[in-house]
Amino acid sequence: MRVFWQDDQQEGKPPTQFGISISQKVSKKAVVRNRLKRQIKAVIRLFLPRIKPGCQVVIVVKRNTTECKYEHFLRELEELLIKAEIIYGYKREHLL
């Protein structure tokens, strides 16, 4: 999984926007891709109170994630959002 982001530098910051991209290379079945999107959206909802406003985030799902459990998405997405400094209270050097 990858996370791309852009921090908006405006004074009145709009809410953070998320986009989820899952290619047909992950799975040819739309049912599987939609299930992955629902799992990722559930994880994002869990982190919303801790996410700083004004960012635009795109989550790109790589291959071999069709068998992933909710807990795996939770852990991996939290690590990626902390690394990108999108979650409040954490900085990149905390992971190093």
N, C-alpha and C positions, 0 to 999 in steps of 0.2 A: 504494500500500500504506500502511496506517496501523497504528500500534502504540498500544494502550492498556495501561496498567499500573497496578498497585497494589502499593506496597511494604509488606510485613508488618513490623510493629514489635515482634514477639515476640523474647524472648531466644534460645530454641532455635529457630533459623529452619529451617522445612521447605524441601525443595528447590523450586526455581522451577518453576511450572506454566505451560504454554503451551496456548493455544487458537487454532485457525485457523478463520476464518470465510470461506467463499467462497460468494457468492450465486449463484443461478441466472441472475442478470443478467450474470455474467461469461461463463458458457457454459451452455447447456441440457444439454450432454452431461456425464454423471457421470464418464466416462472422463477428460475434460479437467480437470474440477475435482479429481479424485483425483490426477492427475499433478502439478498445481500444489501440492497438499498434500504429496505425496512430496518434491518439490523443496524446499519450504520446511522440511520436517522435516530433510532432509539438511543444509541450511544451519544450522539450530538445533543439530544434533549437532556440527557443526564448531566452534561457538562455546561449547558447554557448559562447557569448562574455564575460560573467562573470564567467565562469567555469574555475578553475585552471587546467593546463595540468598535465598529468602523473598519473591520477587516472583510476582505473577500477571499474565501477559502475554496479551493477545488480539491476534492479527494479523488484520486485515481486509483482504482483497484487493479492489482496485477493478477496474473494467472495463479492457479493453484490455491485460490481462496474459497472455492466452492464448498469445501468441507469444514470451514472455520466455524467455531462456536462463538456465541455472543461474548463470552469472557475474553476470548482471544481478540476480538474487535475492540472491546473495551480497553484492554491493556495496550494494544498497539496504537490505537488512535490517541490515547492519553499521552503516550510517549512522543508521538509525532507532534501533537499540539503543544506540549511543553517545549520540545526542541525548537519549534517555530515561534515560541514566546507568545502564543495566542491565549493561553490560560493564565489568568491573574495569579500573581504570587510566585511564579517560577521563572527562572532565567535559564538561559542555555548552559551556563557553567555548572548548574546543579547536576546535570547528567554526566559531566566529564570527570 
